[in-house]
Amino acid sequence: MSELLPERAVLLRDHVRDAATGLRDIGMEIDRDPTAIDRRLHLPAVALMRGCTVPVEYVSSPLRIGPYTYDMSSCLEHTLTIEELSYGDAGFMLACPGPLMSGVAVGALGDDKQRHAYYQRLAGPDPVWTFFGLTEPGKGSAAAELETTLTPDGDGFRLDGAKRYVGNAAYAQLGVVFCRRAPGPLGIEAVLVDTAEPGFRAEPIPTVGMRGARISAITLDHVRVEREQILGYDTLKPSRRGLVGAIRTLQRFRPVLAGTALGLTRAVLDHVRAERPALAGSARRLLEDLQDRLDATRWHNHAVASAIDAGEVRADRIAAVKTRAAELAERATLAAAGLLGPAALLRDPWLHKVYRDARAFEFMEGTGHIQRLAVFQGVAKGTFLR
């Protein structure tokens, strides 16, 4: 399926593709020891992640390619950047400092003062890792059922509860926590939290794959929150704050996550071609089928991201492309293990790593069941194919 990207998007893609060269070995190192990213902060790929979605006015040397200046605030450009870095190594990309999902939330909900303070800190000389705290032990990512509470305390508030499966939280300096200030969906808020605050504790959770994401568990015990830390508190109505912010952030980030899965899939298929250049018969047809599915899913993902940039947010299509990308990553790694022989996962450490990593996409930013429900709702309303 042919695709025509804007010139500035093509230039960005090619630039990031060059920066992603050589990340595979580093990704293996991070898989063994996620803190190894601390020794790689000088790499161009890290600089890309640090500046990704940080507005150019906060960056002393913004990314310039030809006549264009980039901050990847465009969903399409963000998606292309993450896809190319994930072709190098998805775990490396997720281990990097930078805004990631918290930046999307601040951009969607924060007032001018909050955005300024956040981006100014992200653009400082020291690397800053961030986190996005939505998922809870008993409720998963059901934003309307949050149990983490924000309670008035003097002239401010206190934050109590727990979050689970949060990327980088045990290593981050700053993040966004979704919590409940009052009953019902309008009582949900998003607050900026500094991890140095008393009562904030986070510890890493061992994972089988995607170890670079440094998945963590958070405990919040009377963490002090000032009014100015509640995103949009003075500028947005309750109906446009916490719950809407969670939904907007997930919808905006799902094409980006799909790009992560598609970058990994592309790397796997290229690896099979390099290892088995003379595949024939049914094996060759299987590889060609996977390539066709990859091309089609990438085209749809870029179309969805472009639509988001144009203000057309279609939850059913966003869910569909995220589901397709996650399924394709799993299917490609399963096929690679079969095509490269019964001992491939033992003989080939890189394939074993991406085989493990690919299983994470089913659960990241909403499980496949949640995505399929959104697709079904679009089909039931008769809007999915429009």
PyMOL commands that set and color helices and strands:
alter all, ss='L'
color gray80, all
select helices_A, chain A and resi 7-19+23-32+34-39+44-51+56-58+75-95+100-109+112-122+143-145+185-187+211-213+227-229+238-240+242-275+281-309+315-339+344-347+349-362+368-381
alter helices_A, ss='H'
color red, helices_A
select strands_A, chain A and resi 63-65+68-70+130-133+149-153+156-167+174-180+188-194+200-204+215-225
alter strands_A, ss='S'
color yellow, strands_A
deselect
rebuild
show_as cartoon
